[in-house]
Amino acid sequence: MSSLYEQLGGQPAVDAAVDIFYRKVLTDDHISAFFEGVDMDKQIGKQKAFLTMAFGGPHNYTGADMRRGHAHLVARGLNDSHFDAVAGHLSATLQELGVGQDLIDQVMAIAGSTRNDVLGR
Amino acid sequence: MATFTYNGAAYPAAPEETVLETLLRNGIEIPNSCRAGACQSCLLRAASGAVPSVAQQGLKATLVEQGYFLSCVCRPEADLLLETAGGLEVAATITALERLSATVMRARLRTATPLEYRSGQYITLRRDDGLARSYSLASLPEDDALELHIRRAPRGRMSGWFFDEACEGDAVSVRGPAGGCFYTAGKPEQPLLLAGTGTGLAPLAGICRDALRQDHHGPIHLYHGALRPEGLYLRDELQQWMSMHGNFHYKPVVVEGAGVTNGALDKVIAADHPKLNGWRGFVCGDPSIVTMLKKNLFLAGMGSREIFADAFVEAPCN
């Protein structure tokens, strides 16, 4: 049985997903303010690292990294509704790419496991 | 087993080790984060040696062409010579100074030895007293001189010198080139969009010339924005390029003023080209405008890897 990451298509799948995903995030008025003025290239790198992890791929993140990386956003009011919005865009991106629901569910479970760290709880 | 040379020292790789692991094991600090070939924190450049293609997956074409790779997923079979510093310093002479507008000077420099560069990259110019500033290259490598566009910055020490004191024949030195905002061949049909403000026009004009020289036949749209018409320059030359090349289009845009398209640069571009799927983009100049244009091009459908940018960061006064 190949890993989730392999079934999704590995790094080329991440490259295919990142633009679709990030475009959805940036055009969602509920969350776009958190990305105001940030540099696209740096942000794309971070989004790719996040997608790689959510796809079950190799990563080096710890819960502490997630907390540190989002603390300044939590201070600006980041909450469950924003987390849900981003998760929704991730799920919609995978649907758009024709990924099967069982694999999407696995990705969403990994992404969802970061909720408390991202929101600093 | 492969050996990696870094800052003059040779480091043999252990079996299955990545370049990053070898260097870290030897106590060399290389920034890194995801270790999965995604975040690009651990980017290194190979000056020579074959890099496996998997270590360049997902990188922009200009980085690939310069030999950059992701060291965390790079397990080369052959030796690599790694580069860290920004090139050598070479002596240069100012060969021509020409005012293009009240605030922009075109300077041409001849280097003692030929500089290998791509139009749109930048060099750091150093005066004999050590004062240094970076400028983008508007020239082509086969031109007989480097061409820089120097904007007179308020109380700018280097630009003030170029406007008030520098003469043809003065000696300076040049380090570089650096930067990943340049044309790469391979997609001659692709529509190109170039946009910038101020002397962001220098790299953009260089990139246009480079593309035309390499027979790019897709449409090339160059936008130059300014507050008022006095902020524009090189207009006659760029109009001439239009009559020489049917696929080249130049549009000056000002916020206010007669005789030119009026409006905000991003709005004018969006009105002319609402959909940019499949296009390639280059944006240069004022950092806040570069950040905004990059985002707008991306949201109009341009791929993130197809957007090349150079934000001009001003040197602090004194």
Interface residues (C-beta under 8 A of the other chain):
Chain A: Q11 P12 V14 D15 V18 D19 Y22 R23 L26 T27 G37 V38 D39 M40 D41 I44 G45 K46 K48 A49 L51 T52 M53 G57 P58 H59 N60 Y61
Chain B: S33 C34 R35 A36 G37 A38 C39 Q40 S41 Q57 G58 S288 T291 K294 K295 F298 L299 G303 S304 R305 I307 A309
